[in-house]
Amino acid sequence: MGVEDDKRVAAEAAAREVADGMVVGLGTGTTVSYLIPALASRRPEVRYVATSPTTATAARRAGLNVIDFEGVERLDLAIDGADQVAASRWLVKGGGGAHTREKIVASAAARFVVIVSSNKLVDRLTPPVPLELLEFGIDATLRLIGALGPVRLRDVPRSPDGGVIADLMAPFDDPGVLADRLDSLAGVVEHGLFPPALVSDVIVGEDGRVRSGPTR
Ligand code: 5RP
């Protein structure tokens, strides 16, 4: 049993929380790629909102009913992976650069369930913290963020919304303080720090079995 099995069992456990009639947000990443076939094999009468074109394409190919987010005010459930899950339940997300859409979808959901392999569990979060930046005035924005520490522009395509993906490499003690600072910077569209208040449940795959993650 390895990390891939751990991702798969966590995803399969989350798929069992999906019931007919729900509107469900689908995250982005390799762990979510195990969720999609698990949902397809259950074939419930569910509508899905995708957090990235990659997820939308994979979900549609698997036969899931993917709808536009526009016109949907609330989701029943959102399921997504994470790069790091702290004991405090703060998350770092955005390894795939999809954190802006992922945070919007998670925030719209009555329940946000995080699925991870146990190697994502950490005592404390560490950099990098993914960022999405508006291209307009980006050099001025980078100067502002630079006061917090080094920033690296990622060599990846723009986000589907045209944002530039970067990583803040500065070490930090308190994710809440850093999140507030980043929230206050003009030009930062979104960052990858997700607060515990957003997280309903963490499902962890470990040694090929499911266990609960850190609790509130
Ligand atoms: C994408 C994300 C992913 O959920 C995160 O990077 C984890 O990915 P994976 O499941 O491939 O390890 O935030 O923006």
Boltz pocket constraint, residues with backbone or C-beta under 6 A from the ligand:
constraints:
  - pocket:
      binder: B
      contacts: [[A, 27], [A, 28], [A, 29], [A, 30], [A, 31], [A, 32], [A, 80], [A, 81], [A, 82], [A, 83], [A, 92], [A, 93], [A, 94], [A, 95], [A, 96], [A, 97], [A, 98], [A, 99], [A, 102], [A, 115]]
      max_distance: 6.0
